[in-house]
Amino acid sequence: MQIRDEFASSALLTDQYELTMLAAALADGSAHRQCTFEVFARRLPHGRRYGVVAGTGRLLDALARFHFGPDELAVVAKFLDPATVDWLREYRFTGDIDGYAEGELYFPGSPILTVRGSFAECVLLETLALSIFNHDSAIASSAARMVSAAAGRRMIEMGSRRTHELAAPSSSRAAYLAGFDATSNLEAVRGFGVPGAGTSAHAFTLLHSGADGEHEAAAFRSQIDALGIGTTLLVDTFDITRGVATAIEVAGPELGGVRIDSGDLGVLARQVRDQLDELGATGTRIVVSGDLDEYAIAALRAEPVDVYGVGTSVVIGSGAPTAGMVYKLVEVDGIPVAKRSSHKQSRGGTKKAVRLARATGTIVEEIVYPEGGEAPATNGFQVRELQIPLVRDGKVVDGVATLAQSRELVARGLVSLPWEGLKLSAGEPAVPTTFLG
């Protein structure tokens, strides 16, 4: 998705040190050594039991736009030598990328993305890959927890005003990938095809006030005239009991829904449900919003809530705004290399991964092993390879999953977790990862 013309090229969505490394490598002749880089998370955010891979589609789109035109070259020429600038003028990624399918679950150490090519062309992609995957996977992982807590009830993402304007559409996309049903963000509707949703705010009700007082009924009548009887009326601007009565008086018992945005949502949902039923509006849905997260949603599970609207919590990853992924060089000219820094160790060598499951589909283990090595024993479990081709010779392969297909993969993945993996309480990863070789 392209939001503004200045992002027609994605080449400057990067850190300067990637270009200074490139310049040094070109000068000493090491730039063309064949390398493998991997994206992985050393650990999950504190207490989380799984992660959701998100951002693959956005990365592939950004990769196609990763080139240096006159405007980009004018920026980098301020600190790079002419030979490096000339090299960048012709740059196009020509390597290979494999990775976990978008929507796949991941665990600590999962080789989520494997990038192969010369050092020069691969090193430039570090920040781009990490900024997309760290953001989108964090949002999708928290959104998946909310979807699980909602237990099948409709979810609307409405966090645009609580995040950066350019991050909002990708947040909406990640939430939809994880199982949310709609978004309030129209750029996500246009750019990613996410279903849109939205009706009115308290300001619209207040707009219809006059010198003679409040005119809530006029506001409701205006909204229904414009949007139809299936709309959702916001009933807590003044007195919620009076608001519900006015809504049904104006709309009749076929009103689509009422929204509660404040107060003790559980108590109010019960009161409103009883009131709606007494008024004959048994099919009118109750929508709740207002500082919801996965814990608040879980606490409302027994209440008569039909739809959850989630804002701030989902776009900040519900307290974990980054997935903590890294992009590490693991192989040079076929030789495994590894970082040994304290608490930041990496495992050398290009890797593959498989996931073992019972006949019921429940995951029991993830195994990461050296590429070219002997496939691990399955011990009678069902086995599934996790990495798939994404890019060959710089071109995106045919058949990369659509957003709708990736959304289905998330849903299947959540069902495949052991039951304790869906707990919201802090705990170890739901599935152990075994490293061979």
C-alpha positions in Angstrom: 0.0 0.0 0.0 1.3 3.4 -0.9 0.1 6.2 1.4 2.1 9.2 0.1 4.1 9.9 -3.0 7.4 10.3 -1.1 7.1 6.6 -0.1 7.1 5.5 -3.8 10.6 4.3 -2.9 11.1 2.4 0.3 15.0 2.6 0.2 15.3 5.4 2.8 13.2 3.5 5.4 16.5 2.3 6.8 19.4 3.1 9.1 22.5 5.0 7.9 24.9 2.3 9.2 23.6 -0.2 6.7 24.9 2.1 4.0 28.2 2.8 5.7 28.8 -0.9 6.1 28.0 -1.3 2.4 30.6 1.4 1.5 33.3 -0.3 3.5 32.5 -3.8 2.1 32.5 -2.5 -1.4 35.9 -0.9 -0.8 37.5 -4.0 0.7 36.0 -6.5 -1.7 33.8 -8.4 0.9 30.5 -6.9 -0.4 30.0 -9.8 -2.9 30.5 -12.7 -0.5 27.4 -14.9 -0.4 25.6 -14.6 2.8 22.5 -15.8 4.7 20.6 -13.5 7.1 17.8 -14.7 9.4 15.0 -12.9 11.2 14.0 -14.5 14.5 13.0 -13.5 18.0 15.2 -14.6 20.9 12.3 -14.6 23.2 8.6 -13.7 23.2 7.4 -10.6 25.1 7.2 -11.3 28.8 4.6 -13.9 29.7 3.4 -14.4 26.1 3.0 -18.0 24.9 3.1 -17.6 21.2 3.6 -15.0 18.4 1.9 -14.4 15.1 3.9 -13.7 12.0 2.6 -10.6 10.3 4.0 -8.2 7.8 5.1 -10.6 5.1 2.9 -9.1 2.4 3.9 -5.6 3.3 7.6 -6.5 3.2 7.3 -8.0 -0.3 5.5 -4.9 -1.5 8.2 -2.7 0.1 11.0 -4.9 -1.4 9.6 -4.2 -4.9 10.0 -0.5 -4.2 13.4 -0.7 -2.6 15.5 1.3 -5.2 17.5 4.5 -5.2 16.2 7.2 -7.5 17.6 10.8 -7.7 15.9 11.9 -4.5 17.2 9.0 -2.5 20.7 9.3 -4.0 20.8 13.0 -3.1 20.3 12.1 0.6 22.9 9.3 0.7 25.5 11.2 -1.4 26.0 13.5 1.6 27.9 10.8 3.5 28.8 8.1 0.9 31.6 8.0 -1.6 30.8 8.3 -5.3 31.5 4.7 -6.1 29.0 3.5 -3.5 26.4 6.0 -4.8 26.9 4.7 -8.3 26.4 1.1 -7.0 23.2 2.1 -5.3 21.9 3.7 -8.5 21.7 0.3 -10.0 20.6 -1.6 -6.9 17.9 -4.2 -7.1 17.6 -7.2 -4.7 18.4 -10.3 -6.8 18.6 -12.9 -4.0 16.2 -15.4 -2.5 13.9 -15.2 0.5 12.2 -18.0 2.4 10.0 -17.6 5.4 7.2 -18.6 7.6 3.9 -17.9 5.9 2.1 -14.8 7.0 -0.3 -15.8 9.8 1.9 -18.7 11.0 2.5 -18.9 14.7 6.1 -18.6 15.9 8.1 -19.2 19.0 11.6 -18.3 20.4 14.2 -19.0 17.8 11.9 -19.7 14.9 13.7 -18.8 11.6 10.8 -16.5 10.5 12.7 -15.1 7.5 15.8 -16.3 5.6 17.4 -13.9 3.2 20.2 -15.1 0.8 22.4 -13.1 -1.6 25.5 -11.0 -1.5 26.3 -9.2 1.7 25.8 -5.9 -0.1 22.3 -6.6 -1.3 21.1 -8.4 1.9 22.5 -6.0 4.5 20.5 -3.1 3.1 17.2 -4.9 4.0 17.8 -5.2 7.8 15.9 -2.2 9.0 13.1 -2.5 6.5 12.4 -6.1 7.4 12.6 -5.5 11.1 10.5 -2.4 11.2 7.7 -4.2 9.4 7.9 -7.5 11.2 8.4 -6.1 14.6 5.5 -3.7 14.4 3.0 -6.0 12.5 3.8 -9.1 14.5 3.4 -7.3 17.8 0.0 -6.0 16.8 -1.2 -9.3 15.4 0.1 -11.3 18.4 -1.8 -9.1 20.8 -4.9 -9.0 18.6 -5.0 -12.8 18.5 -5.1 -12.9 22.2 -8.1 -10.5 22.1 -9.8 -12.6 19.5 -9.4 -15.7 21.6 -10.8 -13.9 24.6 -13.8 -12.7 22.6 -14.7 -16.3 21.9 -16.3 -15.7 18.5 -17.9 -12.3 19.1 -17.4 -9.6 16.6 -14.3 -7.4 16.9 -13.8 -3.9 15.5 -10.3 -2.2 15.5 -10.6 1.5 16.2 -7.1 2.6 17.4 -6.1 5.0 14.6 -6.2 8.1 16.9 -3.9 6.3 19.4 -1.0 5.7 17.1 1.1 7.4 14.3 -1.0 8.2 11.3 1.2 6.1 9.0 1.2 3.2 11.4 -2.6 3.1 11.8 -3.4 1.3 8.5 -0.8 -1.4 9.0 -2.1 -1.8 12.6 -5.6 -2.3 11.2 -4.2 -4.8 8.7 -2.4 -6.8 11.4 -5.5 -6.8 13.7 -7.7 -8.0 10.8 -5.1 -10.7 10.0 -5.3 -11.9 13.6 -9.1 -12.2 13.5 -10.7 -8.8 14.0 -13.7 -8.3 11.8 -13.5 -4.7 10.7 -11.6 -1.4 11.2 -12.5 2.2 11.5 -9.5 3.3 9.5 -10.4 4.1 5.9 -6.8 3.9 4.6 -6.8 0.3 5.7 -10.1 -0.2 3.9 -8.6 1.3 0.7 -5.1 0.0 0.8 -5.7 -3.5 2.3 -9.3 -4.3 1.7 -10.1 -4.6 5.4 -13.9 -4.2 6.0 -14.8 -0.8 7.4 -17.1 0.1 10.3 -18.2 3.2 12.2 -21.2 5.3 13.0 -21.0 8.3 15.3 -19.3 9.8 18.4 -20.6 11.8 21.4 -20.0 15.0 19.4 -22.8 14.2 17.0 -25.3 13.8 19.9 -24.0 17.0 21.5 -24.3 18.8 18.2 -28.1 18.6 18.4 -28.2 20.4 21.8 -29.9 23.8 21.8 -30.7 26.7 24.1 -33.7 24.7 25.3 -31.5 21.7 26.3 -30.4 18.3 25.0 -32.0 16.8 21.8 -30.7 13.2 21.9 -33.8 12.0 20.0 -33.0 14.5 17.1 -29.5 13.2 16.9 -30.7 9.6 16.8 -33.3 10.4 14.2 -30.8 12.1 12.0 -28.4 9.2 12.2 -31.1 6.7 11.3 -32.3 8.8 8.4 -28.8 8.9 7.0 -27.6 5.3 7.8 -30.7 3.2 8.1 -32.3 1.3 10.9 -29.4 -1.2 11.1 -27.1 1.5 12.5 -25.7 1.5 16.0 -26.6 4.4 18.3 -24.3 5.7 21.0 -26.5 5.8 24.1 -24.3 6.9 27.0 -23.8 10.6 26.2 -26.1 11.6 29.0 -28.1 9.1 31.0 -27.7 5.6 29.5 -31.2 4.3 30.6 -32.8 7.3 29.1 -30.6 6.9 26.0 -31.7 3.3 25.4 -35.3 4.2 25.8 -35.0 7.2 23.4 -33.1 5.0 20.9 -35.9 2.4 20.7 -38.6 5.1 20.8 -37.0 6.7 17.7 -35.9 3.6 15.9 -38.3 0.9 17.0 -37.4 -2.6 18.1 -35.5 -3.3 14.8 -32.6 -1.0 15.7 -29.3 -2.6 14.7 -27.3 -1.9 17.9 -26.5 0.4 20.8 -23.0 1.3 21.9 -21.7 1.8 25.4 -18.4 3.6 25.7 -18.0 4.3 29.4 -18.7 3.0 32.9 -18.8 -0.5 34.3 -19.3 -2.2 31.0 -20.3 -5.6 32.5 -23.0 -4.1 34.7 -24.2 -1.7 32.1 -24.4 -4.5 29.4 -26.7 -6.5 31.6 -28.9 -3.6 32.4 -29.1 -2.5 28.8 -29.9 -6.1 27.6 -32.7 -6.4 30.1 -34.0 -3.0 29.1 -33.8 -3.8 25.3 -35.6 -7.1 25.8 -38.4 -5.4 27.8 -38.8 -2.9 25.0 -39.1 -5.7 22.5 -35.7 -5.0 20.9 -34.5 -8.6 21.4 -32.3 -8.5 18.3 -30.6 -5.2 19.0 -26.9 -5.8 19.5 -24.8 -4.4 22.3 -21.5 -2.9 21.3 -19.0 -2.0 24.0 -15.8 0.1 23.7 -13.6 2.1 26.0 -10.0 1.0 27.0 -10.6 -2.6 26.3 -7.8 -5.1 26.2 -7.7 -8.9 26.2 -8.1 -9.1 30.0 -11.1 -6.8 30.0 -12.6 -8.7 27.1 -12.2 -12.0 28.9 -13.8 -10.5 32.0 -16.9 -9.6 29.9 -17.2 -13.1 28.3 -20.2 -14.0 30.5 -22.0 -10.7 29.8 -24.5 -10.0 27.0 -22.0 -8.2 24.8 -22.2 -8.8 21.0 -19.4 -6.6 19.6 -16.1 -5.3 21.1 -14.5 -2.1 19.8 -10.8 -2.0 20.7 -8.6 1.0 20.3 -5.4 1.9 22.2 -4.5 -1.6 23.4 -4.4 -3.2 20.1 -2.3 -0.6 18.3 0.3 -0.6 21.1 0.5 -4.4 21.1 -1.3 -4.5 24.5 1.9 -3.6 26.3 4.3 -5.3 23.9 4.7 -2.7 21.0 7.5 -4.6 19.4 8.0 -8.3 18.7 11.8 -8.1 19.6 12.9 -9.7 16.3 16.5 -9.4 15.0 18.1 -9.8 11.6 21.4 -11.7 12.0 24.1 -12.9 9.6 24.3 -16.6 10.1 26.4 -17.8 7.1 29.1 -16.5 4.9 30.2 -18.4 1.7 28.8 -21.6 3.3 30.5 -21.1 6.6 28.3 -20.8 9.7 28.9 -17.6 11.7 27.4 -16.7 15.0 27.3 -13.8 17.5 28.5 -14.7 21.0 27.8 -11.5 22.9 26.3 -12.0 26.4 22.5 -12.5 26.3 22.6 -11.8 22.5 23.9 -15.1 21.1 22.8 -16.3 17.7 23.0 -19.8 16.2 25.2 -20.0 13.1 24.2 -21.6 9.8 21.2 -21.5 7.5 18.3 -23.4 9.1 15.0 -25.1 8.3 12.1 -25.7 10.6 9.3 -28.3 11.0 6.4 -28.5 13.4 5.2 -31.7 14.9 1.5 -32.3 15.8 -0.7 -35.0 17.1 -3.3 -36.6 14.8 -5.8 -34.2 16.4 -3.8 -31.3 15.0 -2.5 -30.2 18.4 1.1 -28.9 18.1 3.6 -30.7 20.3 7.0 -29.4 19.2 8.9 -27.2 16.8 12.3 -28.4 15.5 14.9 -26.2 14.0 17.7 -28.0 12.2 20.6 -27.2 9.7 19.7 -26.8 6.1 21.1 -29.7 4.2 21.1 -31.8 7.4 19.2 -34.9 8.0 15.5 -34.3 8.6 14.5 -34.8 12.2 12.7 -37.9 13.4 8.9 -37.4 13.6 8.2 -40.2 16.2 4.9 -40.9 14.7 3.7 -37.3 14.8 2.4 -35.4 11.8 5.1 -33.1 10.4 4.8 -29.9 8.5 7.6 -27.8 7.0 7.3 -24.2 8.0 9.5 -22.2 5.6 8.1 -21.5 2.1 9.6 -19.7 -0.9 8.8 -16.1 -1.0 11.3 -14.5 -3.4 13.5 -16.1 -6.1 16.2 -14.2 -8.0 14.7 -11.0 -6.6 11.1 -11.7 -7.8 8.2 -12.5 -5.6 7.1 -16.1 -6.3 3.6 -16.9 -7.6 1.0 -18.0 -5.1 2.0 -16.0 -2.1 -0.9 -16.1 0.3 -3.6 -13.3 0.3 -4.5 -11.5 3.4 -7.7 -13.5 3.6 -5.7 -16.8 3.4 -3.3 -15.6 6.0 -6.2 -14.7 8.3 -7.5 -18.3 7.9 -4.0 -19.6 8.8 -4.0 -17.6 12.1 -7.4 -19.1 13.0 -6.2 -22.6 12.3 -3.0 -22.0 14.3 -4.9 -20.8 17.4 -7.0 -24.0 17.3 -3.8 -26.1 17.0 -2.3 -24.7 20.2 -2.4 -26.8 23.4 -5.2 -25.5 25.6 -2.8 -23.9 28.0 -1.3 -21.9 25.1 -4.4 -19.8 25.0 -4.3 -18.7 28.6 -3.9 -15.0 29.1 -1.8 -15.5 32.3 2.0 -15.3 32.0 3.7 -18.5 31.2 6.3 -20.4 29.1 5.9 -20.7 25.3 3.0 -23.0 24.4 5.2 -25.2 22.3 8.9 -26.1 23.0 11.5 -25.4 20.3 14.3 -28.0 19.8 17.5 -27.0 18.0 19.5 -29.7 16.3 23.0 -29.5 15.0 
